[in-house]
Amino acid sequence: MEGACALEAQGFRYVATSVNITGGGVIPAGVTAEASLSVRADDIVATLPADVGNDVRLMVHTTPVVEDESAFGGMSMRDDGGFECTSGWSVRNVSSDRFGVSTAGHCAGINEIVHPGDGVHGWTFQAQHRGVWGDVQWGSTAQPEPDDFYSDADTIRDVTAIEARSNISVNESVCVYGRSSDDRDCSLEVQDVSQSCTNSGVTNNRLVLMNGDTQVPGDSGGGWSLGTKAYGSHKGQCKPDFPNRETFSVAALYDEALGVRVTCGC
């Protein structure tokens, strides 16, 4: 349809239009807001060709208006069909405005993400950071990447906020979900807000250290959250004392690490 093509030409990736046969020629249309484009419906319609814009009644949404399938946090991440890690959060690249999904930086060779009920999608590596800002990487998919996450195997939540690193405090309870353990665990509390861990010569700094060990291999990359607030993504065990302690990379530091930010309805 001409209206859809005109909206796509402006840079909108998610567009829904219909023919309203009882509406006197009015064309109902919806688009998902893009960070680099106007979010005012009147401004968008004003840039459309006159023979189209005069009839369009546009709504601008903050979530995808078209979702055939999607990819986001709390899903299985695979390497050529072999389960390896868990996805953390939907993210947006600050400079390119490209969307994607995160996982742990040490998860090597990831090229697939599995949406329960929808099947396997391709996941294309974009960038990795294993260093002063934590242990995280991100990749893109051919699907919409909404600001959703699996808080457990059956519950999908919208991300409504990203916890600032300065607000993460000792003795605070935070929850984690990984696809391997397949359990949302909220039993641990923050022990240290700036932990350093070195594994095989690779040092990760500014990790949050928890006061116990509850996760298993394959949970790496999974989201740490409280309610609908994103705190970080699972790194793994670190043992400054006995016994083992879980650690996570801070979501608010993804920008410094990779130039991406967790997408949310903030």
C-alpha positions in Angstrom: 0.0 0.0 0.0 1.2 3.5 -0.8 0.8 4.8 2.7 2.9 2.0 4.2 5.6 2.5 1.6 5.7 6.2 2.4 6.1 5.5 6.1 8.8 2.9 5.5 10.6 5.4 3.3 10.9 7.7 6.3 12.7 5.0 8.2 9.9 3.4 10.2 10.6 -0.4 10.5 7.2 -1.4 12.0 4.2 -0.2 10.0 0.6 -1.3 10.1 -2.0 0.2 7.6 -5.4 -1.0 6.5 -8.2 -0.1 4.1 -11.2 1.1 6.1 -14.1 0.5 3.7 -16.6 2.0 6.0 -14.5 5.0 7.0 -15.0 7.4 4.1 -11.6 6.9 2.7 -9.7 7.3 6.0 -6.5 5.1 6.2 -5.9 3.9 9.8 -2.1 3.5 10.3 0.2 2.7 13.1 4.0 2.9 13.5 6.5 2.0 16.2 8.5 5.0 17.3 12.1 5.2 16.2 14.7 7.0 18.3 16.0 9.1 15.3 12.5 10.1 14.0 9.7 12.3 15.2 7.2 10.8 17.6 4.5 13.3 16.8 1.8 11.9 14.5 1.0 15.3 13.0 4.6 15.9 12.1 5.0 12.5 10.5 1.8 12.8 8.4 2.8 16.3 7.3 5.8 14.8 5.5 3.8 12.3 3.5 2.8 12.9 -0.1 -0.4 15.0 -0.2 -2.4 12.4 -2.0 -1.7 10.0 0.9 -1.2 12.1 4.0 -4.6 13.9 3.7 -6.3 10.6 4.4 -4.0 9.0 7.0 -5.0 8.8 10.6 -1.7 7.8 12.3 -1.0 6.5 15.8 2.6 6.3 17.1 3.3 3.4 19.5 6.3 2.7 21.8 6.1 -1.1 21.1 6.3 -3.0 17.8 3.0 -2.7 15.9 3.9 -5.8 13.9 5.3 -8.9 15.7 5.5 -12.1 13.7 8.1 -13.5 16.0 10.5 -11.8 18.3 13.7 -12.1 20.3 14.5 -10.7 23.8 15.8 -11.6 27.2 15.5 -14.9 29.0 15.8 -17.1 25.9 18.2 -20.0 25.1 21.3 -19.0 23.1 22.8 -21.6 20.9 26.0 -22.3 18.9 25.1 -24.2 15.7 22.2 -25.9 17.5 24.0 -26.6 20.8 22.6 -24.8 23.9 25.2 -22.6 25.5 23.9 -19.5 27.3 20.9 -17.4 28.1 19.9 -14.1 26.5 19.9 -11.0 28.8 18.2 -7.9 27.5 17.0 -6.3 24.3 19.4 -3.5 23.6 19.8 -0.5 21.2 23.1 0.7 19.8 23.5 4.4 20.6 25.3 5.5 17.5 23.6 3.3 14.8 20.1 3.1 16.4 20.3 -0.6 15.6 18.5 -3.1 18.0 19.6 -6.5 19.2 19.8 -8.8 22.2 22.6 -9.3 24.8 24.3 -12.3 26.4 27.5 -12.8 28.4 30.7 -11.9 26.7 32.4 -15.2 27.3 29.7 -17.1 25.4 31.6 -18.1 22.3 30.2 -18.8 18.8 26.6 -17.9 19.6 24.6 -17.7 16.3 21.0 -18.7 17.3 18.3 -17.6 19.8 15.3 -19.7 20.7 11.9 -18.2 21.4 9.8 -20.8 23.1 6.8 -21.6 20.9 8.2 -19.6 18.0 11.3 -21.5 17.1 14.9 -20.7 16.3 16.0 -17.3 15.0 19.5 -16.3 13.7 21.6 -14.1 16.0 24.4 -12.1 14.4 27.3 -11.1 16.6 27.9 -7.3 16.7 30.4 -6.6 19.6 31.9 -8.1 22.7 33.4 -6.7 25.9 35.3 -8.6 28.5 37.1 -6.1 30.7 36.8 -3.1 32.8 33.0 -2.7 32.3 32.1 -6.4 32.8 31.4 -9.4 30.6 28.8 -8.8 27.9 28.2 -9.0 24.1 25.3 -8.2 21.8 24.0 -9.3 18.5 21.2 -8.5 16.1 18.3 -10.6 14.8 15.9 -10.4 11.8 13.0 -10.2 14.3 11.6 -7.3 16.4 13.4 -7.0 19.7 10.9 -5.4 22.1 11.7 -4.3 25.7 10.5 -7.7 27.1 12.1 -10.4 29.1 11.3 -13.8 30.5 11.4 -13.4 34.3 10.8 -17.1 34.5 9.8 -19.9 32.0 6.2 -18.7 31.8 6.2 -15.0 32.5 7.1 -12.2 30.1 7.5 -8.7 31.6 8.2 -5.3 30.1 11.4 -3.6 31.1 10.3 -0.3 32.8 13.6 0.9 34.3 17.4 0.3 34.4 18.9 0.3 37.8 21.8 2.9 38.1 25.0 1.4 39.2 25.2 3.9 42.1 21.8 2.6 43.3 22.8 -1.0 43.7 23.5 -1.5 47.4 25.0 -4.1 49.7 22.4 -6.5 51.2 19.9 -5.7 48.5 18.0 -8.7 47.1 18.1 -9.2 43.3 16.5 -12.0 41.2 18.0 -14.0 38.3 16.6 -16.2 35.6 18.6 -18.6 33.4 17.4 -21.0 30.9 19.6 -23.9 32.1 18.5 -23.9 35.7 15.1 -22.8 34.5 14.2 -21.2 37.8 13.8 -17.6 38.9 15.9 -17.3 42.0 15.5 -14.4 44.4 17.3 -15.8 47.4 20.6 -14.0 47.1 21.7 -10.5 48.3 24.4 -8.2 47.1 27.7 -8.7 48.9 30.0 -6.3 46.9 29.1 -3.7 44.3 32.5 -3.7 42.5 34.1 -7.1 42.2 37.0 -8.1 39.9 37.4 -11.6 38.6 40.1 -13.1 36.3 39.5 -16.3 34.4 42.3 -17.7 32.1 44.0 -14.3 31.9 40.8 -12.4 31.2 39.9 -9.9 33.9 36.3 -8.5 34.3 35.9 -5.5 36.6 32.9 -3.6 38.1 30.9 -6.8 38.6 28.3 -7.1 41.3 29.1 -10.0 43.7 26.2 -11.8 45.3 26.4 -13.7 48.6 25.8 -17.3 47.3 25.9 -19.7 44.4 22.6 -20.8 42.9 23.1 -20.8 39.1 24.4 -23.5 36.7 26.4 -23.6 33.4 24.2 -22.2 30.7 22.7 -19.5 32.8 25.4 -17.1 31.7 24.0 -14.0 30.1 20.6 -14.3 31.8 19.0 -11.2 33.4 19.3 -10.1 37.0 16.2 -8.0 37.8 13.9 -6.8 40.5 10.3 -6.6 39.4 10.5 -5.0 36.0 13.8 -3.2 36.5 16.9 -4.4 34.7 20.0 -4.8 37.0 22.4 -6.7 34.9 23.4 -10.0 33.2 24.8 -13.2 34.7 28.6 -13.6 34.5 29.1 -16.8 36.7 31.0 -17.8 39.8 33.7 -15.8 41.5 35.2 -16.8 44.9 36.9 -14.0 46.9 36.2 -16.1 49.9 34.4 -19.4 50.6 32.1 -20.6 49.2 31.5 -19.7 45.5 29.6 -16.4 44.8 27.6 -15.4 41.8 28.4 -12.3 39.8 26.7 -10.1 37.2 27.6 -7.4 34.8 25.8 -4.1 35.4 23.2 -3.2 32.8 23.7 0.5 33.3 27.4 0.0 32.1 26.5 -1.5 28.8 26.9 1.9 27.2 30.5 2.2 28.3 31.2 -1.5 27.5 29.5 -1.7 24.1 27.8 1.5 23.2 24.4 -0.1 23.7 21.6 0.6 26.2 18.9 -1.8 27.5 15.7 -0.9 25.8 12.8 0.0 28.1 9.7 1.9 28.6 11.6 4.4 30.6 
